[in-house]
Amino acid sequence: MRFMVAAIFAASIALGSLSAAEAKGCIKGAVVGGVAGHMAGHGKLGAAAGCAIGHHQAHKKASHNKKSEQK
């Protein structure tokens, strides 16, 4: 349990140094992916995949909102 808390803390510090535009959706996805990966025994891999998926979903949502505002 301590390892998971330390890993989340270290990841939040590392991701906090990124600009807000790059990390949009990543932190939320990393936390969810890390927890899911921890349950499956692959916490770091789950956090990395969660970050990538969260960033992709945030980008997709932002582009969709931008298109709907232009109409």
mmCIF file of the N, C-alpha and C atoms, coordinates in Angstrom:
data_MODEL
# 
_entry.id   MODEL 
# 
loop_
_atom_site.group_PDB 
_atom_site.id 
_atom_site.type_symbol 
_atom_site.label_atom_id 
_atom_site.label_alt_id 
_atom_site.label_comp_id 
_atom_site.label_asym_id 
_atom_site.label_entity_id 
_atom_site.label_seq_id 
_atom_site.pdbx_PDB_ins_code 
_atom_site.Cartn_x 
_atom_site.Cartn_y 
_atom_site.Cartn_z 
_atom_site.occupancy 
_atom_site.B_iso_or_equiv 
_atom_site.pdbx_formal_charge 
_atom_site.auth_seq_id 
_atom_site.auth_comp_id 
_atom_site.auth_asym_id 
_atom_site.auth_atom_id 
_atom_site.pdbx_PDB_model_num 
ATOM 1   N N  . MET A 1 1  ? 0.822   -1.185 0.000   1.00 0.00 ? 1  MET A N  1 
ATOM 2   C CA . MET A 1 1  ? 0.000   0.000  0.000   1.00 0.00 ? 1  MET A CA 1 
ATOM 3   C C  . MET A 1 1  ? 0.869   1.252  0.000   1.00 0.00 ? 1  MET A C  1 
ATOM 4   N N  . ARG A 1 2  ? 1.950   1.233  0.787   1.00 0.00 ? 2  ARG A N  1 
ATOM 5   C CA . ARG A 1 2  ? 2.842   2.388  0.822   1.00 0.00 ? 2  ARG A CA 1 
ATOM 6   C C  . ARG A 1 2  ? 3.494   2.617  -0.528  1.00 0.00 ? 2  ARG A C  1 
ATOM 7   N N  . PHE A 1 3  ? 3.822   1.520  -1.214  1.00 0.00 ? 3  PHE A N  1 
ATOM 8   C CA . PHE A 1 3  ? 4.447   1.637  -2.534  1.00 0.00 ? 3  PHE A CA 1 
ATOM 9   C C  . PHE A 1 3  ? 3.499   2.309  -3.519  1.00 0.00 ? 3  PHE A C  1 
ATOM 10  N N  . MET A 1 4  ? 2.227   1.947  -3.474  1.00 0.00 ? 4  MET A N  1 
ATOM 11  C CA . MET A 1 4  ? 1.253   2.537  -4.387  1.00 0.00 ? 4  MET A CA 1 
ATOM 12  C C  . MET A 1 4  ? 1.082   4.033  -4.107  1.00 0.00 ? 4  MET A C  1 
ATOM 13  N N  . VAL A 1 5  ? 1.021   4.414  -2.850  1.00 0.00 ? 5  VAL A N  1 
ATOM 14  C CA . VAL A 1 5  ? 0.893   5.827  -2.503  1.00 0.00 ? 5  VAL A CA 1 
ATOM 15  C C  . VAL A 1 5  ? 2.139   6.589  -2.945  1.00 0.00 ? 5  VAL A C  1 
ATOM 16  N N  . ALA A 1 6  ? 3.306   6.001  -2.739  1.00 0.00 ? 6  ALA A N  1 
ATOM 17  C CA . ALA A 1 6  ? 4.551   6.646  -3.160  1.00 0.00 ? 6  ALA A CA 1 
ATOM 18  C C  . ALA A 1 6  ? 4.621   6.767  -4.674  1.00 0.00 ? 6  ALA A C  1 
ATOM 19  N N  . ALA A 1 7  ? 4.158   5.754  -5.384  1.00 0.00 ? 7  ALA A N  1 
ATOM 20  C CA . ALA A 1 7  ? 4.174   5.792  -6.850  1.00 0.00 ? 7  ALA A CA 1 
ATOM 21  C C  . ALA A 1 7  ? 3.222   6.868  -7.370  1.00 0.00 ? 7  ALA A C  1 
ATOM 22  N N  . ILE A 1 8  ? 2.043   6.970  -6.789  1.00 0.00 ? 8  ILE A N  1 
ATOM 23  C CA . ILE A 1 8  ? 1.088   8.006  -7.206  1.00 0.00 ? 8  ILE A CA 1 
ATOM 24  C C  . ILE A 1 8  ? 1.650   9.388  -6.888  1.00 0.00 ? 8  ILE A C  1 
ATOM 25  N N  . PHE A 1 9  ? 2.278   9.533  -5.749  1.00 0.00 ? 9  PHE A N  1 
ATOM 26  C CA . PHE A 1 9  ? 2.881   10.818 -5.378  1.00 0.00 ? 9  PHE A CA 1 
ATOM 27  C C  . PHE A 1 9  ? 3.998   11.190 -6.343  1.00 0.00 ? 9  PHE A C  1 
ATOM 28  N N  . ALA A 1 10 ? 4.862   10.236 -6.672  1.00 0.00 ? 10 ALA A N  1 
ATOM 29  C CA . ALA A 1 10 ? 5.957   10.503 -7.604  1.00 0.00 ? 10 ALA A CA 1 
ATOM 30  C C  . ALA A 1 10 ? 5.429   10.821 -8.999  1.00 0.00 ? 10 ALA A C  1 
ATOM 31  N N  . ALA A 1 11 ? 4.399   10.112 -9.420  1.00 0.00 ? 11 ALA A N  1 
ATOM 32  C CA . ALA A 1 11 ? 3.816   10.376 -10.731 1.00 0.00 ? 11 ALA A CA 1 
ATOM 33  C C  . ALA A 1 11 ? 3.171   11.749 -10.773 1.00 0.00 ? 11 ALA A C  1 
ATOM 34  N N  . SER A 1 12 ? 2.515   12.147 -9.698  1.00 0.00 ? 12 SER A N  1 
ATOM 35  C CA . SER A 1 12 ? 1.872   13.469 -9.688  1.00 0.00 ? 12 SER A CA 1 
ATOM 36  C C  . SER A 1 12 ? 2.909   14.585 -9.714  1.00 0.00 ? 12 SER A C  1 
ATOM 37  N N  . ILE A 1 13 ? 4.039   14.383 -9.061  1.00 0.00 ? 13 ILE A N  1 
ATOM 38  C CA . ILE A 1 13 ? 5.107   15.387 -9.115  1.00 0.00 ? 13 ILE A CA 1 
ATOM 39  C C  . ILE A 1 13 ? 5.700   15.453 -10.513 1.00 0.00 ? 13 ILE A C  1 
ATOM 40  N N  . ALA A 1 14 ? 5.936   14.292 -11.113 1.00 0.00 ? 14 ALA A N  1 
ATOM 41  C CA . ALA A 1 14 ? 6.504   14.265 -12.463 1.00 0.00 ? 14 ALA A CA 1 
ATOM 42  C C  . ALA A 1 14 ? 5.545   14.880 -13.472 1.00 0.00 ? 14 ALA A C  1 
ATOM 43  N N  . LEU A 1 15 ? 4.275   14.567 -13.354 1.00 0.00 ? 15 LEU A N  1 
ATOM 44  C CA . LEU A 1 15 ? 3.296   15.108 -14.287 1.00 0.00 ? 15 LEU A CA 1 
ATOM 45  C C  . LEU A 1 15 ? 2.991   16.567 -13.989 1.00 0.00 ? 15 LEU A C  1 
ATOM 46  N N  . GLY A 1 16 ? 3.203   16.989 -12.773 1.00 0.00 ? 16 GLY A N  1 
ATOM 47  C CA . GLY A 1 16 ? 2.982   18.382 -12.421 1.00 0.00 ? 16 GLY A CA 1 
ATOM 48  C C  . GLY A 1 16 ? 3.979   19.312 -13.075 1.00 0.00 ? 16 GLY A C  1 
ATOM 49  N N  . SER A 1 17 ? 5.135   18.773 -13.449 1.00 0.00 ? 17 SER A N  1 
ATOM 50  C CA . SER A 1 17 ? 6.136   19.603 -14.097 1.00 0.00 ? 17 SER A CA 1 
ATOM 51  C C  . SER A 1 17 ? 5.826   19.825 -15.578 1.00 0.00 ? 17 SER A C  1 
ATOM 52  N N  . LEU A 1 18 ? 4.910   19.041 -16.147 1.00 0.00 ? 18 LEU A N  1 
ATOM 53  C CA . LEU A 1 18 ? 4.505   19.238 -17.529 1.00 0.00 ? 18 LEU A CA 1 
ATOM 54  C C  . LEU A 1 18 ? 3.579   20.434 -17.633 1.00 0.00 ? 18 LEU A C  1 
ATOM 55  N N  . SER A 1 19 ? 3.472   20.992 -18.816 1.00 0.00 ? 19 SER A N  1 
ATOM 56  C CA . SER A 1 19 ? 2.533   22.102 -18.986 1.00 0.00 ? 19 SER A CA 1 
ATOM 57  C C  . SER A 1 19 ? 1.107   21.556 -18.938 1.00 0.00 ? 19 SER A C  1 
ATOM 58  N N  . ALA A 1 20 ? 0.162   22.418 -18.663 1.00 0.00 ? 20 ALA A N  1 
ATOM 59  C CA . ALA A 1 20 ? -1.228  21.996 -18.519 1.00 0.00 ? 20 ALA A CA 1 
ATOM 60  C C  . ALA A 1 20 ? -1.790  21.447 -19.816 1.00 0.00 ? 20 ALA A C  1 
ATOM 61  N N  . ALA A 1 21 ? -1.354  21.971 -20.946 1.00 0.00 ? 21 ALA A N  1 
ATOM 62  C CA . ALA A 1 21 ? -1.882  21.518 -22.230 1.00 0.00 ? 21 ALA A CA 1 
ATOM 63  C C  . ALA A 1 21 ? -1.450  20.083 -22.531 1.00 0.00 ? 21 ALA A C  1 
ATOM 64  N N  . GLU A 1 22 ? -0.239  19.723 -22.133 1.00 0.00 ? 22 GLU A N  1 
ATOM 65  C CA . GLU A 1 22 ? 0.259   18.384 -22.404 1.00 0.00 ? 22 GLU A CA 1 
ATOM 66  C C  . GLU A 1 22 ? -0.329  17.344 -21.459 1.00 0.00 ? 22 GLU A C  1 
ATOM 67  N N  . ALA A 1 23 ? -0.629  17.744 -20.241 1.00 0.00 ? 23 ALA A N  1 
ATOM 68  C CA . ALA A 1 23 ? -1.065  16.789 -19.236 1.00 0.00 ? 23 ALA A CA 1 
ATOM 69  C C  . ALA A 1 23 ? -2.582  16.690 -19.129 1.00 0.00 ? 23 ALA A C  1 
ATOM 70  N N  . LYS A 1 24 ? -3.300  17.360 -20.004 1.00 0.00 ? 24 LYS A N  1 
ATOM 71  C CA . LYS A 1 24 ? -4.756  17.366 -19.900 1.00 0.00 ? 24 LYS A CA 1 
ATOM 72  C C  . LYS A 1 24 ? -5.295  15.946 -20.055 1.00 0.00 ? 24 LYS A C  1 
ATOM 73  N N  . GLY A 1 25 ? -5.970  15.438 -19.054 1.00 0.00 ? 25 GLY A N  1 
ATOM 74  C CA . GLY A 1 25 ? -6.537  14.103 -19.082 1.00 0.00 ? 25 GLY A CA 1 
ATOM 75  C C  . GLY A 1 25 ? -5.568  13.024 -18.626 1.00 0.00 ? 25 GLY A C  1 
ATOM 76  N N  . CYS A 1 26 ? -4.292  13.340 -18.600 1.00 0.00 ? 26 CYS A N  1 
ATOM 77  C CA . CYS A 1 26 ? -3.282  12.334 -18.279 1.00 0.00 ? 26 CYS A CA 1 
ATOM 78  C C  . CYS A 1 26 ? -3.313  11.937 -16.805 1.00 0.00 ? 26 CYS A C  1 
ATOM 79  N N  . ILE A 1 27 ? -3.414  12.899 -15.940 1.00 0.00 ? 27 ILE A N  1 
ATOM 80  C CA . ILE A 1 27 ? -3.340  12.604 -14.510 1.00 0.00 ? 27 ILE A CA 1 
ATOM 81  C C  . ILE A 1 27 ? -4.531  11.754 -14.070 1.00 0.00 ? 27 ILE A C  1 
ATOM 82  N N  . LYS A 1 28 ? -5.714  12.148 -14.498 1.00 0.00 ? 28 LYS A N  1 
ATOM 83  C CA . LYS A 1 28 ? -6.912  11.378 -14.148 1.00 0.00 ? 28 LYS A CA 1 
ATOM 84  C C  . LYS A 1 28 ? -6.815  9.961  -14.714 1.00 0.00 ? 28 LYS A C  1 
ATOM 85  N N  . GLY A 1 29 ? -6.391  9.842  -15.967 1.00 0.00 ? 29 GLY A N  1 
ATOM 86  C CA . GLY A 1 29 ? -6.239  8.525  -16.593 1.00 0.00 ? 29 GLY A CA 1 
ATOM 87  C C  . GLY A 1 29 ? -5.168  7.688  -15.927 1.00 0.00 ? 29 GLY A C  1 
ATOM 88  N N  . ALA A 1 30 ? -4.071  8.337  -15.508 1.00 0.00 ? 30 ALA A N  1 
ATOM 89  C CA . ALA A 1 30 ? -2.985  7.604  -14.857 1.00 0.00 ? 30 ALA A CA 1 
ATOM 90  C C  . ALA A 1 30 ? -3.423  7.046  -13.507 1.00 0.00 ? 30 ALA A C  1 
ATOM 91  N N  . VAL A 1 31 ? -4.197  7.825  -12.769 1.00 0.00 ? 31 VAL A N  1 
ATOM 92  C CA . VAL A 1 31 ? -4.673  7.351  -11.465 1.00 0.00 ? 31 VAL A CA 1 
ATOM 93  C C  . VAL A 1 31 ? -5.611  6.159  -11.651 1.00 0.00 ? 31 VAL A C  1 
ATOM 94  N N  . VAL A 1 32 ? -6.572  6.302  -12.566 1.00 0.00 ? 32 VAL A N  1 
ATOM 95  C CA . VAL A 1 32 ? -7.525  5.207  -12.801 1.00 0.00 ? 32 VAL A CA 1 
ATOM 96  C C  . VAL A 1 32 ? -6.800  3.981  -13.356 1.00 0.00 ? 32 VAL A C  1 
ATOM 97  N N  . GLY A 1 33 ? -5.911  4.200  -14.326 1.00 0.00 ? 33 GLY A N  1 
ATOM 98  C CA . GLY A 1 33 ? -5.153  3.088  -14.905 1.00 0.00 ? 33 GLY A CA 1 
ATOM 99  C C  . GLY A 1 33 ? -4.211  2.443  -13.906 1.00 0.00 ? 33 GLY A C  1 
ATOM 100 N N  . GLY A 1 34 ? -3.621  3.256  -13.044 1.00 0.00 ? 34 GLY A N  1 
ATOM 101 C CA . GLY A 1 34 ? -2.724  2.714  -12.021 1.00 0.00 ? 34 GLY A CA 1 
ATOM 102 C C  . GLY A 1 34 ? -3.447  1.832  -11.021 1.00 0.00 ? 34 GLY A C  1 
ATOM 103 N N  . VAL A 1 35 ? -4.635  2.250  -10.627 1.00 0.00 ? 35 VAL A N  1 
ATOM 104 C CA . VAL A 1 35 ? -5.428  1.443  -9.683  1.00 0.00 ? 35 VAL A CA 1 
ATOM 105 C C  . VAL A 1 35 ? -5.867  0.145  -10.359 1.00 0.00 ? 35 VAL A C  1 
ATOM 106 N N  . ALA A 1 36 ? -6.360  0.261  -11.587 1.00 0.00 ? 36 ALA A N  1 
ATOM 107 C CA . ALA A 1 36 ? -6.784  -0.945 -12.305 1.00 0.00 ? 36 ALA A CA 1 
ATOM 108 C C  . ALA A 1 36 ? -5.593  -1.871 -12.564 1.00 0.00 ? 36 ALA A C  1 
ATOM 109 N N  . GLY A 1 37 ? -4.464  -1.281 -12.944 1.00 0.00 ? 37 GLY A N  1 
ATOM 110 C CA . GLY A 1 37 ? -3.264  -2.088 -13.168 1.00 0.00 ? 37 GLY A CA 1 
ATOM 111 C C  . GLY A 1 37 ? -2.747  -2.712 -11.888 1.00 0.00 ? 37 GLY A C  1 
ATOM 112 N N  . HIS A 1 38 ? -2.874  -2.017 -10.780 1.00 0.00 ? 38 HIS A N  1 
ATOM 113 C CA . HIS A 1 38 ? -2.445  -2.565 -9.487  1.00 0.00 ? 38 HIS A CA 1 
ATOM 114 C C  . HIS A 1 38 ? -3.257  -3.806 -9.132  1.00 0.00 ? 38 HIS A C  1 
ATOM 115 N N  . MET A 1 39 ? -4.545  -3.738 -9.417  1.00 0.00 ? 39 MET A N  1 
ATOM 116 C CA . MET A 1 39 ? -5.401  -4.894 -9.133  1.00 0.00 ? 39 MET A CA 1 
ATOM 117 C C  . MET A 1 39 ? -5.019  -6.088 -10.008 1.00 0.00 ? 39 MET A C  1 
ATOM 118 N N  . ALA A 1 40 ? -4.523  -5.811 -11.216 1.00 0.00 ? 40 ALA A N  1 
ATOM 119 C CA . ALA A 1 40 ? -4.108  -6.885 -12.126 1.00 0.00 ? 40 ALA A CA 1 
ATOM 120 C C  . ALA A 1 40 ? -2.637  -7.254 -11.942 1.00 0.00 ? 40 ALA A C  1 
ATOM 121 N N  . GLY A 1 41 ? -1.919  -6.504 -11.102 1.00 0.00 ? 41 GLY A N  1 
ATOM 122 C CA . GLY A 1 41 ? -0.518  -6.811 -10.850 1.00 0.00 ? 41 GLY A CA 1 
ATOM 123 C C  . GLY A 1 41 ? 0.445   -6.045 -11.743 1.00 0.00 ? 41 GLY A C  1 
ATOM 124 N N  . HIS A 1 42 ? -0.041  -5.047 -12.480 1.00 0.00 ? 42 HIS A N  1 
ATOM 125 C CA . HIS A 1 42 ? 0.806   -4.272 -13.384 1.00 0.00 ? 42 HIS A CA 1 
ATOM 126 C C  . HIS A 1 42 ? 0.498   -2.788 -13.219 1.00 0.00 ? 42 HIS A C  1 
ATOM 127 N N  . GLY A 1 43 ? 0.779   -2.234 -12.048 1.00 0.00 ? 43 GLY A N  1 
ATOM 128 C CA . GLY A 1 43 ? 0.414   -0.859 -11.732 1.00 0.00 ? 43 GLY A CA 1 
ATOM 129 C C  . GLY A 1 43 ? 1.068   0.179  -12.620 1.00 0.00 ? 43 GLY A C  1 
ATOM 130 N N  . LYS A 1 44 ? 2.374   0.043  -12.865 1.00 0.00 ? 44 LYS A N  1 
ATOM 131 C CA . LYS A 1 44 ? 3.081   1.035  -13.681 1.00 0.00 ? 44 LYS A CA 1 
ATOM 132 C C  . LYS A 1 44 ? 2.601   0.996  -15.121 1.00 0.00 ? 44 LYS A C  1 
ATOM 133 N N  . LEU A 1 45 ? 2.399   -0.181 -15.637 1.00 0.00 ? 45 LEU A N  1 
ATOM 134 C CA . LEU A 1 45 ? 1.914   -0.314 -17.014 1.00 0.00 ? 45 LEU A CA 1 
ATOM 135 C C  . LEU A 1 45 ? 0.495   0.250  -17.125 1.00 0.00 ? 45 LEU A C  1 
ATOM 136 N N  . GLY A 1 46 ? -0.334  0.001  -16.140 1.00 0.00 ? 46 GLY A N  1 
ATOM 137 C CA . GLY A 1 46 ? -1.691  0.541  -16.137 1.00 0.00 ? 46 GLY A CA 1 
ATOM 138 C C  . GLY A 1 46 ? -1.705  2.051  -16.054 1.00 0.00 ? 46 GLY A C  1 
ATOM 139 N N  . ALA A 1 47 ? -0.799  2.622  -15.269 1.00 0.00 ? 47 ALA A N  1 
ATOM 140 C CA . ALA A 1 47 ? -0.727  4.081  -15.150 1.00 0.00 ? 47 ALA A CA 1 
ATOM 141 C C  . ALA A 1 47 ? -0.282  4.709  -16.463 1.00 0.00 ? 47 ALA A C  1 
ATOM 142 N N  . ALA A 1 48 ? 0.691   4.103  -17.112 1.00 0.00 ? 48 ALA A N  1 
ATOM 143 C CA . ALA A 1 48 ? 1.167   4.630  -18.396 1.00 0.00 ? 48 ALA A CA 1 
ATOM 144 C C  . ALA A 1 48 ? 0.075   4.544  -19.458 1.00 0.00 ? 48 ALA A C  1 
ATOM 145 N N  . ALA A 1 49 ? -0.610  3.423  -19.521 1.00 0.00 ? 49 ALA A N  1 
ATOM 146 C CA . ALA A 1 49 ? -1.690  3.261  -20.499 1.00 0.00 ? 49 ALA A CA 1 
ATOM 147 C C  . ALA A 1 49 ? -2.845  4.192  -20.166 1.00 0.00 ? 49 ALA A C  1 
ATOM 148 N N  . GLY A 1 50 ? -3.167  4.345  -18.894 1.00 0.00 ? 50 GLY A N  1 
ATOM 149 C CA . GLY A 1 50 ? -4.231  5.245  -18.486 1.00 0.00 ? 50 GLY A CA 1 
ATOM 150 C C  . GLY A 1 50 ? -3.932  6.689  -18.839 1.00 0.00 ? 50 GLY A C  1 
ATOM 151 N N  . CYS A 1 51 ? -2.677  7.079  -18.700 1.00 0.00 ? 51 CYS A N  1 
ATOM 152 C CA . CYS A 1 51 ? -2.267  8.437  -19.070 1.00 0.00 ? 51 CYS A CA 1 
ATOM 153 C C  . CYS A 1 51 ? -2.466  8.654  -20.564 1.00 0.00 ? 51 CYS A C  1 
ATOM 154 N N  . ALA A 1 52 ? -2.027  7.701  -21.370 1.00 0.00 ? 52 ALA A N  1 
ATOM 155 C CA . ALA A 1 52 ? -2.157  7.828  -22.824 1.00 0.00 ? 52 ALA A CA 1 
ATOM 156 C C  . ALA A 1 52 ? -3.622  7.876  -23.245 1.00 0.00 ? 52 ALA A C  1 
ATOM 157 N N  . ILE A 1 53 ? -4.431  7.018  -22.676 1.00 0.00 ? 53 ILE A N  1 
ATOM 158 C CA . ILE A 1 53 ? -5.857  6.981  -23.037 1.00 0.00 ? 53 ILE A CA 1 
ATOM 159 C C  . ILE A 1 53 ? -6.567  8.243  -22.548 1.00 0.00 ? 53 ILE A C  1 
ATOM 160 N N  . GLY A 1 54 ? -6.254  8.673  -21.337 1.00 0.00 ? 54 GLY A N  1 
ATOM 161 C CA . GLY A 1 54 ? -6.876  9.887  -20.807 1.00 0.00 ? 54 GLY A CA 1 
ATOM 162 C C  . GLY A 1 54 ? -6.522  11.113 -21.629 1.00 0.00 ? 54 GLY A C  1 
ATOM 163 N N  . HIS A 1 55 ? -5.268  11.206 -22.063 1.00 0.00 ? 55 HIS A N  1 
ATOM 164 C CA . HIS A 1 55 ? -4.843  12.325 -22.899 1.00 0.00 ? 55 HIS A CA 1 
ATOM 165 C C  . HIS A 1 55 ? -5.554  12.285 -24.247 1.00 0.00 ? 55 HIS A C  1 
ATOM 166 N N  . HIS A 1 56 ? -5.673  11.108 -24.820 1.00 0.00 ? 56 HIS A N  1 
ATOM 167 C CA . HIS A 1 56 ? -6.361  10.948 -26.106 1.00 0.00 ? 56 HIS A CA 1 
ATOM 168 C C  . HIS A 1 56 ? -7.833  11.344 -25.996 1.00 0.00 ? 56 HIS A C  1 
ATOM 169 N N  . GLN A 1 57 ? -8.499  10.893 -24.951 1.00 0.00 ? 57 GLN A N  1 
ATOM 170 C CA . GLN A 1 57 ? -9.913  11.207 -24.766 1.00 0.00 ? 57 GLN A CA 1 
ATOM 171 C C  . GLN A 1 57 ? -10.119 12.714 -24.546 1.00 0.00 ? 57 GLN A C  1 
ATOM 172 N N  . ALA A 1 58 ? -9.230  13.355 -23.787 1.00 0.00 ? 58 ALA A N  1 
ATOM 173 C CA . ALA A 1 58 ? -9.343  14.792 -23.548 1.00 0.00 ? 58 ALA A CA 1 
ATOM 174 C C  . ALA A 1 58 ? -9.141  15.568 -24.846 1.00 0.00 ? 58 ALA A C  1 
ATOM 175 N N  . HIS A 1 59 ? -8.193  15.126 -25.664 1.00 0.00 ? 59 HIS A N  1 
ATOM 176 C CA . HIS A 1 59 ? -7.951  15.786 -26.957 1.00 0.00 ? 59 HIS A CA 1 
ATOM 177 C C  . HIS A 1 59 ? -9.149  15.622 -27.880 1.00 0.00 ? 59 HIS A C  1 
ATOM 178 N N  . LYS A 1 60 ? -9.711  14.423 -27.889 1.00 0.00 ? 60 LYS A N  1 
ATOM 179 C CA . LYS A 1 60 ? -10.882 14.159 -28.731 1.00 0.00 ? 60 LYS A CA 1 
ATOM 180 C C  . LYS A 1 60 ? -12.070 15.012 -28.290 1.00 0.00 ? 60 LYS A C  1 
ATOM 181 N N  . LYS A 1 61 ? -12.278 15.125 -26.991 1.00 0.00 ? 61 LYS A N  1 
ATOM 182 C CA . LYS A 1 61 ? -13.384 15.930 -26.468 1.00 0.00 ? 61 LYS A CA 1 
ATOM 183 C C  . LYS A 1 61 ? -13.174 17.411 -26.786 1.00 0.00 ? 61 LYS A C  1 
ATOM 184 N N  . ALA A 1 62 ? -11.943 17.891 -26.655 1.00 0.00 ? 62 ALA A N  1 
ATOM 185 C CA . ALA A 1 62 ? -11.656 19.293 -26.933 1.00 0.00 ? 62 ALA A CA 1 
ATOM 186 C C  . ALA A 1 62 ? -11.875 19.617 -28.409 1.00 0.00 ? 62 ALA A C  1 
ATOM 187 N N  . SER A 1 63 ? -11.465 18.727 -29.296 1.00 0.00 ? 63 SER A N  1 
ATOM 188 C CA . SER A 1 63 ? -11.662 18.989 -30.724 1.00 0.00 ? 63 SER A CA 1 
ATOM 189 C C  . SER A 1 63 ? -13.147 18.918 -31.084 1.00 0.00 ? 63 SER A C  1 
ATOM 190 N N  . HIS A 1 64 ? -13.892 18.039 -30.427 1.00 0.00 ? 64 HIS A N  1 
ATOM 191 C CA . HIS A 1 64 ? -15.326 17.945 -30.679 1.00 0.00 ? 64 HIS A CA 1 
ATOM 192 C C  . HIS A 1 64 ? -16.020 19.236 -30.225 1.00 0.00 ? 64 HIS A C  1 
ATOM 193 N N  . ASN A 1 65 ? -15.632 19.732 -29.046 1.00 0.00 ? 65 ASN A N  1 
ATOM 194 C CA . ASN A 1 65 ? -16.221 20.979 -28.536 1.00 0.00 ? 65 ASN A CA 1 
ATOM 195 C C  . ASN A 1 65 ? -15.863 22.170 -29.429 1.00 0.00 ? 65 ASN A C  1 
ATOM 196 N N  . LYS A 1 66 ? -14.644 22.168 -29.945 1.00 0.00 ? 66 LYS A N  1 
ATOM 197 C CA . LYS A 1 66 ? -14.217 23.249 -30.813 1.00 0.00 ? 66 LYS A CA 1 
ATOM 198 C C  . LYS A 1 66 ? -15.027 23.254 -32.107 1.00 0.00 ? 66 LYS A C  1 
ATOM 199 N N  . LYS A 1 67 ? -15.299 22.061 -32.660 1.00 0.00 ? 67 LYS A N  1 
ATOM 200 C CA . LYS A 1 67 ? -16.085 21.957 -33.887 1.00 0.00 ? 67 LYS A CA 1 
ATOM 201 C C  . LYS A 1 67 ? -17.526 22.403 -33.657 1.00 0.00 ? 67 LYS A C  1 
ATOM 202 N N  . SER A 1 68 ? -18.091 22.047 -32.507 1.00 0.00 ? 68 SER A N  1 
ATOM 203 C CA . SER A 1 68 ? -19.489 22.416 -32.236 1.00 0.00 ? 68 SER A CA 1 
ATOM 204 C C  . SER A 1 68 ? -19.624 23.917 -31.979 1.00 0.00 ? 68 SER A C  1 
ATOM 205 N N  . GLU A 1 69 ? -18.562 24.574 -31.477 1.00 0.00 ? 69 GLU A N  1 
ATOM 206 C CA . GLU A 1 69 ? -18.613 26.018 -31.257 1.00 0.00 ? 69 GLU A CA 1 
ATOM 207 C C  . GLU A 1 69 ? -18.552 26.779 -32.575 1.00 0.00 ? 69 GLU A C  1 
ATOM 208 N N  . GLN A 1 70 ? -17.912 26.206 -33.586 1.00 0.00 ? 70 GLN A N  1 
ATOM 209 C CA . GLN A 1 70 ? -17.756 26.878 -34.869 1.00 0.00 ? 70 GLN A CA 1 
ATOM 210 C C  . GLN A 1 70 ? -19.047 26.902 -35.661 1.00 0.00 ? 70 GLN A C  1 
ATOM 211 N N  . LYS A 1 71 ? -19.963 26.013 -35.357 1.00 0.00 ? 71 LYS A N  1 
ATOM 212 C CA . LYS A 1 71 ? -21.223 25.928 -36.124 1.00 0.00 ? 71 LYS A CA 1 
ATOM 213 C C  . LYS A 1 71 ? -22.170 27.034 -35.779 1.00 0.00 ? 71 LYS A C  1 
# 
